[in-house]
Amino acid sequence: MPLFKHLQICEHCNLYVWKIDEKADSLKNQVYLSDKELEKLNSFGSESRKKEYLAIRLLVQRYISANLRIENNKHGKPFLVDSDLNISISHTKNFAAIFVCKESIPALDMEFLSDRVQRIANRFLSESELENISDQNRTFHLYQHWCAKECLIKFYGKKDVHLINELKIHPFSPHQNTFKGEVCRNDFSESYTFRYILFDEYLLVYSLK
């Protein structure tokens, strides 16, 4: 499958989405993997996880640079080795995406829209955030909040953050072009503006700092 979507968000920021309809072996034949990456690939038990891992690297090597490699820091945050480019990655059912910027810090999260989010909403939203959720567009609005909070986690860069108490999404209607959120910690306090892309049954939310 060729590239599904490419958006140039600004001069030095590009977002790429790949629709994964290849088998893992086909994707593997299109990318170069270091010994370390090959070991990581072989550690995955499921075909879908292998395809996501390969699709992310295919996007980087084909559309950014064939020589770039992705690694993760001690907190699990991905980075491009020996590069001044910043990257955020996401994958969900049959899609993978990268957001690469030179002079800004990017964050994105992409999710397949399903009713599952309604069963777990109180695990990641405060009472006031839940009160703001649209009755008419409930699933979509919940996922906007979920994706935005995933982006906030990526901006913070560590996983020891409380989804309800330390990640806040300001009230907004589901069809606003932009909405805002913030990380509220003693060691890190920043606000961000989010935008979203809706396609098929998928939602992609992204932001820059």
Backbone as JSON Lines, residues from 0, in Angstrom:
{"i":0,"aa":"M","n":[0.86,-1.2,0.0],"ca":[0.0,0.0,0.0],"c":[0.89,1.24,0.0]}
{"i":1,"aa":"P","n":[0.67,2.16,-0.92],"ca":[1.44,3.41,-0.87],"c":[1.03,4.26,0.32]}
{"i":2,"aa":"L","n":[1.72,5.38,0.46],"ca":[1.42,6.3,1.54],"c":[-0.06,6.67,1.53]}
{"i":3,"aa":"F","n":[-0.71,6.6,2.69],"ca":[-2.13,6.92,2.79],"c":[-2.38,8.42,2.89]}
{"i":4,"aa":"K","n":[-1.53,9.11,3.67],"ca":[-1.74,10.54,3.88],"c":[-0.43,11.21,4.26]}
{"i":5,"aa":"H","n":[-0.19,12.41,3.68],"ca":[0.95,13.23,4.05],"c":[0.46,14.66,4.24]}
{"i":6,"aa":"L","n":[0.76,15.22,5.41],"ca":[0.41,16.6,5.7],"c":[1.67,17.36,6.09]}
{"i":7,"aa":"Q","n":[1.92,18.47,5.41],"ca":[2.99,19.35,5.85],"c":[2.37,20.36,6.8]}
{"i":8,"aa":"I","n":[2.57,20.15,8.09],"ca":[1.92,20.96,9.11],"c":[2.48,22.37,9.13]}
{"i":9,"aa":"C","n":[3.79,22.48,8.97],"ca":[4.45,23.77,8.81],"c":[5.75,23.51,8.05]}
{"i":10,"aa":"E","n":[6.61,24.5,7.93],"ca":[7.76,24.38,7.03],"c":[8.64,23.18,7.34]}
{"i":11,"aa":"H","n":[8.88,22.92,8.61],"ca":[9.8,21.84,8.99],"c":[9.1,20.71,9.73]}
{"i":12,"aa":"C","n":[7.79,20.58,9.56],"ca":[7.02,19.54,10.25],"c":[6.15,18.78,9.27]}
{"i":13,"aa":"N","n":[6.35,17.48,9.23],"ca":[5.59,16.63,8.31],"c":[4.99,15.44,9.03]}
{"i":14,"aa":"L","n":[3.76,15.14,8.68],"ca":[3.02,14.03,9.27],"c":[2.7,13.03,8.17]}
{"i":15,"aa":"Y","n":[3.05,11.77,8.4],"ca":[2.84,10.72,7.41],"c":[2.02,9.59,8.02]}
{"i":16,"aa":"V","n":[1.04,9.09,7.25],"ca":[0.21,7.96,7.69],"c":[0.28,6.86,6.65]}
{"i":17,"aa":"W","n":[0.53,5.65,7.11],"ca":[0.62,4.48,6.23],"c":[-0.51,3.52,6.56]}
{"i":18,"aa":"K","n":[-1.22,3.07,5.54],"ca":[-2.23,2.04,5.74],"c":[-1.56,0.68,5.59]}
{"i":19,"aa":"I","n":[-1.63,-0.12,6.64],"ca":[-0.91,-1.4,6.65],"c":[-1.81,-2.51,6.11]}
{"i":20,"aa":"D","n":[-1.61,-2.83,4.85],"ca":[-2.33,-3.99,4.31],"c":[-1.37,-5.05,3.77]}
{"i":21,"aa":"E","n":[-0.06,-4.86,4.05],"ca":[0.94,-5.86,3.68],"c":[1.1,-6.88,4.82]}
{"i":22,"aa":"K","n":[1.69,-7.98,4.5],"ca":[2.1,-8.93,5.52],"c":[3.45,-8.49,6.09]}
{"i":23,"aa":"A","n":[3.78,-8.99,7.26],"ca":[5.02,-8.58,7.92],"c":[6.24,-8.87,7.04]}
{"i":24,"aa":"D","n":[6.27,-10.01,6.38],"ca":[7.44,-10.35,5.54],"c":[7.61,-9.36,4.4]}
{"i":25,"aa":"S","n":[6.52,-8.9,3.83],"ca":[6.59,-7.92,2.75],"c":[7.16,-6.6,3.25]}
{"i":26,"aa":"L","n":[6.7,-6.15,4.41],"ca":[7.23,-4.92,5.0],"c":[8.71,-5.08,5.35]}
{"i":27,"aa":"K","n":[9.06,-6.22,5.88],"ca":[10.45,-6.47,6.29],"c":[11.4,-6.38,5.1]}
{"i":28,"aa":"N","n":[10.94,-6.79,3.93],"ca":[11.78,-6.75,2.73],"c":[12.0,-5.32,2.23]}
{"i":29,"aa":"Q","n":[11.23,-4.36,2.76],"ca":[11.34,-2.98,2.3],"c":[12.13,-2.08,3.24]}
{"i":30,"aa":"V","n":[12.57,-2.61,4.36],"ca":[13.29,-1.78,5.33],"c":[14.63,-2.42,5.68]}
{"i":31,"aa":"Y","n":[15.56,-1.57,6.14],"ca":[16.81,-2.07,6.69],"c":[16.66,-2.1,8.21]}
{"i":32,"aa":"L","n":[17.02,-3.22,8.82],"ca":[16.97,-3.36,10.27],"c":[18.35,-3.67,10.81]}
{"i":33,"aa":"S","n":[18.74,-2.95,11.84],"ca":[19.98,-3.28,12.53],"c":[19.78,-4.58,13.29]}
{"i":34,"aa":"D","n":[20.88,-5.14,13.79],"ca":[20.77,-6.36,14.59],"c":[19.87,-6.14,15.81]}
{"i":35,"aa":"K","n":[19.99,-4.96,16.41],"ca":[19.19,-4.63,17.58],"c":[17.7,-4.55,17.21]}
{"i":36,"aa":"E","n":[17.4,-3.94,16.06],"ca":[16.01,-3.83,15.62],"c":[15.45,-5.19,15.24]}
{"i":37,"aa":"L","n":[16.28,-6.01,14.62],"ca":[15.82,-7.35,14.23],"c":[15.51,-8.2,15.46]}
{"i":38,"aa":"E","n":[16.33,-8.05,16.48],"ca":[16.07,-8.76,17.74],"c":[14.76,-8.3,18.36]}
{"i":39,"aa":"K","n":[14.52,-6.98,18.32],"ca":[13.27,-6.43,18.85],"c":[12.07,-6.94,18.05]}
{"i":40,"aa":"L","n":[12.19,-6.93,16.73],"ca":[11.11,-7.42,15.88],"c":[10.76,-8.87,16.21]}
{"i":41,"aa":"N","n":[11.77,-9.69,16.37],"ca":[11.55,-11.11,16.63],"c":[10.98,-11.38,18.02]}
{"i":42,"aa":"S","n":[11.04,-10.37,18.9],"ca":[10.5,-10.55,20.25],"c":[8.98,-10.41,20.29]}
{"i":43,"aa":"F","n":[8.41,-9.85,19.21],"ca":[6.95,-9.66,19.18],"c":[6.27,-10.97,18.79]}
{"i":44,"aa":"G","n":[5.25,-11.32,19.55],"ca":[4.55,-12.56,19.29],"c":[3.48,-12.46,18.22]}
{"i":45,"aa":"S","n":[2.89,-11.27,18.08],"ca":[1.76,-11.14,17.15],"c":[2.2,-10.56,15.82]}
{"i":46,"aa":"E","n":[1.55,-10.99,14.76],"ca":[1.79,-10.47,13.42],"c":[1.48,-8.98,13.35]}
{"i":47,"aa":"S","n":[0.4,-8.55,14.0],"ca":[0.01,-7.13,13.93],"c":[1.05,-6.23,14.57]}
{"i":48,"aa":"R","n":[1.63,-6.66,15.69],"ca":[2.66,-5.84,16.35],"c":[3.91,-5.75,15.49]}
{"i":49,"aa":"K","n":[4.27,-6.83,14.83],"ca":[5.42,-6.8,13.92],"c":[5.17,-5.84,12.77]}
{"i":50,"aa":"K","n":[3.97,-5.86,12.22],"ca":[3.66,-4.97,11.09],"c":[3.71,-3.51,11.51]}
{"i":51,"aa":"E","n":[3.22,-3.2,12.69],"ca":[3.28,-1.82,13.18],"c":[4.72,-1.36,13.34]}
{"i":52,"aa":"Y","n":[5.54,-2.21,13.93],"ca":[6.95,-1.89,14.14],"c":[7.65,-1.63,12.81]}
{"i":53,"aa":"L","n":[7.39,-2.47,11.83],"ca":[8.02,-2.34,10.52],"c":[7.49,-1.14,9.75]}
{"i":54,"aa":"A","n":[6.19,-0.89,9.83],"ca":[5.59,0.23,9.09],"c":[6.14,1.57,9.56]}
{"i":55,"aa":"I","n":[6.36,1.72,10.86],"ca":[6.93,2.96,11.39],"c":[8.33,3.17,10.79]}
{"i":56,"aa":"R","n":[9.14,2.13,10.75],"ca":[10.49,2.26,10.22],"c":[10.49,2.45,8.71]}
{"i":57,"aa":"L","n":[9.54,1.87,8.04],"ca":[9.4,2.1,6.6],"c":[9.09,3.56,6.32]}
{"i":58,"aa":"L","n":[8.2,4.16,7.09],"ca":[7.88,5.57,6.91],"c":[9.12,6.45,7.09]}
{"i":59,"aa":"V","n":[9.88,6.18,8.14],"ca":[11.09,6.98,8.39],"c":[12.1,6.82,7.27]}
{"i":60,"aa":"Q","n":[12.38,5.59,6.88],"ca":[13.42,5.35,5.88],"c":[13.01,5.81,4.48]}
{"i":61,"aa":"R","n":[11.74,5.72,4.18],"ca":[11.3,6.09,2.83],"c":[11.05,7.58,2.67]}
{"i":62,"aa":"Y","n":[10.54,8.25,3.72],"ca":[10.12,9.64,3.56],"c":[10.96,10.65,4.34]}
{"i":63,"aa":"I","n":[11.81,10.18,5.24],"ca":[12.69,11.1,5.97],"c":[14.15,10.88,5.53]}
{"i":64,"aa":"S","n":[14.7,9.72,5.83],"ca":[16.05,9.39,5.39],"c":[16.28,7.89,5.56]}
{"i":65,"aa":"A","n":[16.89,7.29,4.55],"ca":[17.15,5.85,4.6],"c":[18.14,5.49,5.69]}
{"i":66,"aa":"N","n":[18.91,6.47,6.15],"ca":[19.95,6.2,7.14],"c":[19.5,6.39,8.59]}
{"i":67,"aa":"L","n":[18.29,6.88,8.79],"ca":[17.83,7.18,10.15],"c":[17.35,5.92,10.86]}
{"i":68,"aa":"R","n":[17.66,5.85,12.15],"ca":[17.21,4.75,12.99],"c":[16.44,5.29,14.18]}
{"i":69,"aa":"I","n":[15.42,4.55,14.61],"ca":[14.63,4.93,15.78],"c":[15.08,4.09,16.97]}
{"i":70,"aa":"E","n":[15.31,4.77,18.08],"ca":[15.53,4.07,19.34],"c":[14.64,4.71,20.39]}
{"i":71,"aa":"N","n":[14.63,4.15,21.6],"ca":[13.82,4.66,22.69],"c":[14.72,4.98,23.88]}
{"i":72,"aa":"N","n":[14.42,6.1,24.55],"ca":[15.2,6.43,25.74],"c":[14.73,5.59,26.93]}
{"i":73,"aa":"K","n":[15.28,5.83,28.1],"ca":[14.98,4.99,29.26],"c":[13.53,5.07,29.7]}
{"i":74,"aa":"H","n":[12.81,6.11,29.25],"ca":[11.39,6.25,29.57],"c":[10.48,5.69,28.47]}
{"i":75,"aa":"G","n":[11.1,5.16,27.4],"ca":[10.32,4.61,26.3],"c":[10.0,5.59,25.2]}
{"i":76,"aa":"K","n":[10.47,6.83,25.32],"ca":[10.18,7.85,24.32],"c":[11.06,7.64,23.09]}
{"i":77,"aa":"P","n":[10.47,7.56,21.88],"ca":[11.27,7.33,20.67],"c":[12.06,8.57,20.26]}
{"i":78,"aa":"F","n":[13.22,8.32,19.68],"ca":[14.02,9.42,19.12],"c":[14.78,8.89,17.91]}
{"i":79,"aa":"L","n":[15.22,9.82,17.06],"ca":[15.99,9.47,15.88],"c":[17.47,9.6,16.21]}
{"i":80,"aa":"V","n":[18.2,8.53,15.99],"ca":[19.6,8.47,16.38],"c":[20.45,9.42,15.53]}
{"i":81,"aa":"D","n":[21.3,10.21,16.2],"ca":[22.23,11.13,15.53],"c":[21.51,12.06,14.56]}
{"i":82,"aa":"S","n":[20.4,12.63,15.0],"ca":[19.61,13.51,14.16],"c":[19.1,14.69,14.96]}
{"i":83,"aa":"D","n":[18.95,15.85,14.3],"ca":[18.36,17.01,14.95],"c":[16.85,17.06,14.75]}
{"i":84,"aa":"L","n":[16.29,16.0,14.18],"ca":[14.85,15.92,13.99],"c":[14.19,15.29,15.21]}
{"i":85,"aa":"N","n":[13.0,15.77,15.53],"ca":[12.2,15.21,16.62],"c":[11.07,14.38,16.01]}
{"i":86,"aa":"I","n":[10.7,13.31,16.69],"ca":[9.68,12.41,16.13],"c":[8.68,11.99,17.18]}
{"i":87,"aa":"S","n":[7.43,11.82,16.75],"ca":[6.4,11.17,17.54],"c":[5.78,10.1,16.66]}
{"i":88,"aa":"I","n":[5.43,8.97,17.24],"ca":[4.87,7.86,16.46],"c":[3.58,7.37,17.09]}
{"i":89,"aa":"S","n":[2.74,6.76,16.26],"ca":[1.51,6.14,16.77],"c":[1.08,5.06,15.79]}
{"i":90,"aa":"H","n":[0.4,4.06,16.3],"ca":[-0.16,3.03,15.44],"c":[-1.42,2.49,16.09]}
{"i":91,"aa":"T","n":[-2.34,2.09,15.26],"ca":[-3.58,1.49,15.71],"c":[-4.03,0.54,14.63]}
{"i":92,"aa":"K","n":[-5.14,-0.04,14.75],"ca":[-5.65,-1.08,13.85],"c":[-5.44,-0.73,12.37]}
{"i":93,"aa":"N","n":[-4.45,-1.37,11.74],"ca":[-4.16,-1.27,10.3],"c":[-3.57,0.07,9.85]}
{"i":94,"aa":"F","n":[-3.15,0.92,10.77],"ca":[-2.54,2.19,10.39],"c":[-1.33,2.48,11.27]}
{"i":95,"aa":"A","n":[-0.34,3.16,10.69],"ca":[0.83,3.63,11.44],"c":[1.1,5.07,11.01]}
{"i":96,"aa":"A","n":[1.63,5.88,11.92],"ca":[1.87,7.29,11.61],"c":[3.14,7.78,12.29]}
{"i":97,"aa":"I","n":[3.84,8.71,11.63],"ca":[4.95,9.42,12.24],"c":[4.74,10.91,12.04]}
{"i":98,"aa":"F","n":[5.21,11.7,13.0],"ca":[5.15,13.16,12.95],"c":[6.56,13.63,13.23]}
{"i":99,"aa":"V","n":[7.21,14.24,12.23],"ca":[8.62,14.58,12.32],"c":[8.8,16.09,12.15]}
{"i":100,"aa":"C","n":[9.56,16.69,13.07],"ca":[9.77,18.15,13.06],"c":[11.24,18.47,13.32]}
{"i":101,"aa":"K","n":[11.69,19.54,12.73],"ca":[13.07,19.96,12.93],"c":[13.22,20.93,14.08]}
{"i":102,"aa":"E","n":[12.34,21.91,14.18],"ca":[12.51,22.97,15.17],"c":[11.45,22.96,16.26]}
{"i":103,"aa":"S","n":[10.56,22.0,16.24],"ca":[9.49,21.91,17.23],"c":[9.45,20.49,17.8]}
{"i":104,"aa":"I","n":[8.78,20.37,18.95],"ca":[8.55,19.05,19.54],"c":[7.15,18.59,19.13]}
{"i":105,"aa":"P","n":[7.02,17.48,18.42],"ca":[5.71,17.01,17.98],"c":[5.14,15.94,18.89]}
{"i":106,"aa":"A","n":[3.83,15.81,18.87],"ca":[3.16,14.7,19.54],"c":[1.92,14.34,18.73]}
{"i":107,"aa":"L","n":[1.67,13.05,18.56],"ca":[0.44,12.62,17.91],"c":[-0.04,11.33,18.52]}
{"i":108,"aa":"D","n":[-1.34,11.1,18.41],"ca":[-1.92,9.82,18.78],"c":[-3.05,9.52,17.82]}
{"i":109,"aa":"M","n":[-3.14,8.28,17.41],"ca":[-4.15,7.85,16.45],"c":[-4.88,6.65,17.02]}
{"i":110,"aa":"E","n":[-6.2,6.66,16.91],"ca":[-7.01,5.57,17.48],"c":[-8.13,5.17,16.53]}
{"i":111,"aa":"F","n":[-8.45,3.88,16.55],"ca":[-9.64,3.36,15.88],"c":[-10.84,3.63,16.76]}
{"i":112,"aa":"L","n":[-11.88,4.21,16.21],"ca":[-13.04,4.61,16.99],"c":[-13.93,3.39,17.27]}
{"i":113,"aa":"S","n":[-14.06,3.06,18.54],"ca":[-14.93,1.95,18.93],"c":[-15.64,2.3,20.23]}
{"i":114,"aa":"D","n":[-16.66,1.53,20.56],"ca":[-17.44,1.8,21.78],"c":[-16.67,1.48,23.05]}
{"i":115,"aa":"R","n":[-15.54,0.83,22.91],"ca":[-14.75,0.44,24.09],"c":[-14.43,1.64,24.97]}
{"i":116,"aa":"V","n":[-14.19,2.79,24.36],"ca":[-13.77,3.97,25.12],"c":[-14.82,4.39,26.14]}
{"i":117,"aa":"Q","n":[-16.09,4.11,25.86],"ca":[-17.14,4.51,26.78],"c":[-17.07,3.73,28.1]}
{"i":118,"aa":"R","n":[-16.55,2.52,28.03],"ca":[-16.47,1.68,29.24],"c":[-15.31,2.08,30.15]}
{"i":119,"aa":"I","n":[-14.34,2.8,29.6],"ca":[-13.16,3.16,30.41],"c":[-13.02,4.66,30.61]}
{"i":120,"aa":"A","n":[-14.03,5.44,30.23],"ca":[-13.92,6.9,30.26],"c":[-13.56,7.43,31.65]}
{"i":121,"aa":"N","n":[-14.14,6.82,32.69],"ca":[-13.87,7.34,34.05],"c":[-12.48,6.98,34.55]}
{"i":122,"aa":"R","n":[-11.71,6.23,33.77],"ca":[-10.34,5.9,34.14],"c":[-9.36,6.98,33.7]}
{"i":123,"aa":"F","n":[-9.77,7.82,32.74],"ca":[-8.84,8.83,32.26],"c":[-9.4,10.25,32.24]}
{"i":124,"aa":"L","n":[-10.69,10.41,32.56],"ca":[-11.29,11.73,32.58],"c":[-11.79,12.09,33.99]}
{"i":125,"aa":"S","n":[-11.62,13.35,34.35],"ca":[-12.14,13.84,35.62],"c":[-13.65,14.02,35.53]}
{"i":126,"aa":"E","n":[-14.28,14.26,36.64],"ca":[-15.73,14.47,36.65],"c":[-16.1,15.68,35.8]}
{"i":127,"aa":"S","n":[-15.33,16.75,35.89],"ca":[-15.65,17.94,35.1],"c":[-15.45,17.69,33.62]}
{"i":128,"aa":"E","n":[-14.43,16.9,33.25],"ca":[-14.23,16.57,31.84],"c":[-15.36,15.68,31.32]}
{"i":129,"aa":"L","n":[-15.8,14.74,32.15],"ca":[-16.92,13.87,31.74],"c":[-18.2,14.68,31.54]}
{"i":130,"aa":"E","n":[-18.41,15.68,32.36],"ca":[-19.61,16.52,32.24],"c":[-19.62,17.3,30.93]}
{"i":131,"aa":"N","n":[-18.44,17.53,30.35],"ca":[-18.33,18.29,29.11],"c":[-18.52,17.42,27.86]}
{"i":132,"aa":"I","n":[-18.57,16.1,28.02],"ca":[-18.65,15.21,26.86],"c":[-20.02,15.34,26.17]}
{"i":133,"aa":"S","n":[-19.98,15.47,24.86],"ca":[-21.19,15.62,24.06],"c":[-22.04,14.35,24.08]}
{"i":134,"aa":"D","n":[-23.35,14.5,24.29],"ca":[-24.25,13.34,24.24],"c":[-24.43,12.85,22.8]}
{"i":135,"aa":"Q","n":[-24.44,13.78,21.85],"ca":[-24.7,13.42,20.45],"c":[-23.47,12.8,19.78]}
{"i":136,"aa":"N","n":[-22.29,13.19,20.2],"ca":[-21.05,12.69,19.58],"c":[-20.14,12.08,20.64]}
{"i":137,"aa":"R","n":[-20.71,11.27,21.51],"ca":[-20.01,10.84,22.71],"c":[-18.72,10.07,22.41]}
{"i":138,"aa":"T","n":[-18.79,9.04,21.56],"ca":[-17.6,8.24,21.28],"c":[-16.48,9.09,20.67]}
{"i":139,"aa":"F","n":[-16.82,9.88,19.68],"ca":[-15.84,10.75,19.03],"c":[-15.23,11.73,20.02]}
{"i":140,"aa":"H","n":[-16.06,12.35,20.84],"ca":[-15.59,13.35,21.8],"c":[-14.69,12.7,22.86]}
{"i":141,"aa":"L","n":[-15.05,11.5,23.3],"ca":[-14.21,10.79,24.26],"c":[-12.84,10.49,23.67]}
{"i":142,"aa":"Y","n":[-12.82,10.06,22.41],"ca":[-11.53,9.76,21.79],"c":[-10.7,11.01,21.57]}
{"i":143,"aa":"Q","n":[-11.34,12.15,21.31],"ca":[-10.57,13.39,21.23],"c":[-9.82,13.64,22.54]}
{"i":144,"aa":"H","n":[-10.52,13.44,23.64],"ca":[-9.89,13.61,24.95],"c":[-8.79,12.56,25.16]}
{"i":145,"aa":"W","n":[-9.09,11.32,24.84],"ca":[-8.12,10.25,25.03],"c":[-6.84,10.51,24.23]}
{"i":146,"aa":"C","n":[-6.99,10.82,22.93],"ca":[-5.83,11.08,22.07],"c":[-5.03,12.28,22.58]}
{"i":147,"aa":"A","n":[-5.74,13.33,23.01],"ca":[-5.04,14.51,23.51],"c":[-4.24,14.18,24.76]}
{"i":148,"aa":"K","n":[-4.8,13.37,25.64],"ca":[-4.07,13.0,26.85],"c":[-2.87,12.11,26.52]}
{"i":149,"aa":"E","n":[-3.0,11.27,25.52],"ca":[-1.85,10.49,25.06],"c":[-0.76,11.43,24.54]}
{"i":150,"aa":"C","n":[-1.14,12.47,23.83],"ca":[-0.17,13.46,23.37],"c":[0.5,14.17,24.54]}
{"i":151,"aa":"L","n":[-0.27,14.5,25.55],"ca":[0.3,15.16,26.73],"c":[1.33,14.26,27.41]}
{"i":152,"aa":"I","n":[1.06,12.97,27.48],"ca":[2.03,12.04,28.04],"c":[3.32,12.06,27.22]}
{"i":153,"aa":"K","n":[3.18,12.11,25.9],"ca":[4.36,12.13,25.03],"c":[5.14,13.43,25.19]}
{"i":154,"aa":"F","n":[4.44,14.54,25.37],"ca":[5.14,15.8,25.63],"c":[5.9,15.73,26.96]}
{"i":155,"aa":"Y","n":[5.25,15.21,27.97],"ca":[5.89,15.1,29.28],"c":[7.1,14.17,29.21]}
{"i":156,"aa":"G","n":[6.97,13.09,28.47],"ca":[8.1,12.23,28.2],"c":[8.34,11.12,29.2]}
{"i":157,"aa":"K","n":[7.51,11.03,30.23],"ca":[7.64,9.97,31.21],"c":[6.26,9.36,31.46]}
{"i":158,"aa":"K","n":[6.23,8.16,32.0],"ca":[4.96,7.45,32.17],"c":[4.38,7.6,33.57]}
{"i":159,"aa":"D","n":[5.13,8.19,34.49],"ca":[4.63,8.32,35.87],"c":[3.78,9.57,36.02]}
{"i":160,"aa":"V","n":[2.71,9.65,35.24],"ca":[1.83,10.81,35.27],"c":[0.4,10.32,35.48]}
{"i":161,"aa":"H","n":[-0.37,11.06,36.28],"ca":[-1.74,10.66,36.59],"c":[-2.68,11.21,35.52]}
{"i":162,"aa":"L","n":[-3.4,10.3,34.87],"ca":[-4.25,10.69,33.73],"c":[-5.32,11.7,34.11]}
{"i":163,"aa":"I","n":[-5.85,11.6,35.31],"ca":[-6.96,12.48,35.71],"c":[-6.47,13.72,36.42]}
{"i":164,"aa":"N","n":[-5.58,13.56,37.38],"ca":[-5.18,14.69,38.21],"c":[-4.14,15.6,37.58]}
{"i":165,"aa":"E","n":[-3.3,15.05,36.68],"ca":[-2.19,15.83,36.16],"c":[-2.27,16.15,34.68]}
{"i":166,"aa":"L","n":[-3.24,15.58,33.99],"ca":[-3.47,15.89,32.58],"c":[-4.87,16.47,32.44]}
{"i":167,"aa":"K","n":[-4.96,17.7,31.99],"ca":[-6.24,18.41,31.93],"c":[-6.58,18.81,30.49]}
{"i":168,"aa":"I","n":[-7.82,18.54,30.09],"ca":[-8.33,19.01,28.8],"c":[-9.38,20.07,29.06]}
{"i":169,"aa":"H","n":[-9.19,21.24,28.46],"ca":[-10.13,22.34,28.67],"c":[-11.45,22.04,27.94]}
{"i":170,"aa":"P","n":[-12.57,22.54,28.44],"ca":[-13.86,22.28,27.79],"c":[-13.88,22.73,26.33]}
{"i":171,"aa":"F","n":[-14.45,21.91,25.47],"ca":[-14.57,22.25,24.05],"c":[-15.67,21.4,23.43]}
{"i":172,"aa":"S","n":[-16.2,21.85,22.32],"ca":[-17.19,21.07,21.6],"c":[-16.49,20.18,20.59]}
{"i":173,"aa":"P","n":[-17.05,19.03,20.24],"ca":[-16.32,18.06,19.41],"c":[-15.98,18.54,18.01]}
{"i":174,"aa":"H","n":[-16.64,19.57,17.51],"ca":[-16.38,20.02,16.14],"c":[-15.55,21.28,16.07]}
{"i":175,"aa":"Q","n":[-14.98,21.71,17.18],"ca":[-14.04,22.82,17.14],"c":[-12.79,22.41,16.35]}
{"i":176,"aa":"N","n":[-12.22,23.36,15.63],"ca":[-11.0,23.06,14.87],"c":[-9.81,22.8,15.78]}
{"i":177,"aa":"T","n":[-9.76,23.49,16.9],"ca":[-8.68,23.31,17.86],"c":[-9.25,23.23,19.27]}
{"i":178,"aa":"F","n":[-8.48,22.62,20.16],"ca":[-8.84,22.63,21.58],"c":[-7.55,22.56,22.38]}
{"i":179,"aa":"K","n":[-7.65,22.78,23.68],"ca":[-6.45,22.95,24.5],"c":[-6.4,21.96,25.67]}
{"i":180,"aa":"G","n":[-5.18,21.7,26.12],"ca":[-4.96,20.86,27.29],"c":[-3.64,21.22,27.92]}
{"i":181,"aa":"E","n":[-3.38,20.66,29.09],"ca":[-2.15,20.99,29.79],"c":[-1.69,19.86,30.7]}
{"i":182,"aa":"V","n":[-0.39,19.84,30.93],"ca":[0.21,18.98,31.94],"c":[0.4,19.81,33.19]}
{"i":183,"aa":"C","n":[-0.1,19.33,34.31],"ca":[-0.05,20.09,35.57],"c":[0.7,19.29,36.63]}
{"i":184,"aa":"R","n":[2.01,19.42,36.65],"ca":[2.86,18.77,37.64],"c":[3.8,19.79,38.25]}
{"i":185,"aa":"N","n":[4.31,19.49,39.43],"ca":[5.26,20.4,40.06],"c":[6.54,20.51,39.24]}
{"i":186,"aa":"D","n":[6.93,19.4,38.59],"ca":[8.18,19.41,37.83],"c":[7.98,19.72,36.35]}
{"i":187,"aa":"F","n":[6.72,19.9,35.93],"ca":[6.45,20.14,34.51],"c":[5.06,20.73,34.38]}
{"i":188,"aa":"S","n":[4.97,21.94,33.83],"ca":[3.68,22.6,33.65],"c":[3.67,23.32,32.31]}
{"i":189,"aa":"E","n":[2.93,22.77,31.35],"ca":[2.88,23.34,30.0],"c":[1.48,23.17,29.42]}
{"i":190,"aa":"S","n":[1.06,24.1,28.58],"ca":[-0.23,24.01,27.89],"c":[0.01,23.82,26.39]}
{"i":191,"aa":"Y","n":[-0.95,23.17,25.72],"ca":[-0.8,22.82,24.31],"c":[-2.12,23.01,23.58]}
{"i":192,"aa":"T","n":[-2.01,23.24,22.28],"ca":[-3.19,23.35,21.41],"c":[-3.22,22.14,20.48]}
{"i":193,"aa":"F","n":[-4.38,21.5,20.39],"ca":[-4.53,20.28,19.6],"c":[-5.38,20.52,18.36]}
{"i":194,"aa":"R","n":[-5.04,19.79,17.32],"ca":[-5.84,19.71,16.1],"c":[-6.1,18.23,15.82]}
{"i":195,"aa":"Y","n":[-7.07,17.97,14.96],"ca":[-7.38,16.56,14.7],"c":[-7.71,16.33,13.23]}
{"i":196,"aa":"I","n":[-7.56,15.07,12.84],"ca":[-7.93,14.61,11.5],"c":[-8.83,13.4,11.69]}
{"i":197,"aa":"L","n":[-9.97,13.39,11.04],"ca":[-10.9,12.28,11.11],"c":[-10.97,11.63,9.73]}
{"i":198,"aa":"F","n":[-10.71,10.32,9.66],"ca":[-10.81,9.63,8.38],"c":[-11.33,8.22,8.62]}
{"i":199,"aa":"D","n":[-12.26,7.78,7.75],"ca":[-12.88,6.47,7.92],"c":[-13.38,6.34,9.37]}
{"i":200,"aa":"E","n":[-12.9,5.34,10.1],"ca":[-13.29,5.16,11.5],"c":[-12.11,5.42,12.43]}
{"i":201,"aa":"Y","n":[-11.27,6.36,12.04],"ca":[-10.05,6.64,12.78],"c":[-9.97,8.12,13.14]}
{"i":202,"aa":"L","n":[-9.34,8.38,14.27],"ca":[-9.1,9.75,14.71],"c":[-7.61,9.91,14.97]}
{"i":203,"aa":"L","n":[-7.04,11.01,14.45],"ca":[-5.65,11.35,14.71],"c":[-5.62,12.74,15.32]}
{"i":204,"aa":"V","n":[-5.02,12.87,16.47],"ca":[-4.88,14.15,17.16],"c":[-3.4,14.48,17.24]}
{"i":205,"aa":"Y","n":[-3.04,15.75,16.98],"ca":[-1.63,16.12,17.02],"c":[-1.46,17.51,17.59]}
{"i":206,"aa":"S","n":[-0.23,17.79,18.02],"ca":[0.1,19.1,18.58],"c":[1.6,19.32,18.43]}
{"i":207,"aa":"L","n":[2.01,20.59,18.56],"ca":[3.41,20.99,18.49],"c":[3.76,21.87,19.65]}
{"i":208,"aa":"K","n":[5.0,21.81,20.06],"ca":[5.49,22.75,21.09],"c":[6.81,23.33,20.61]}
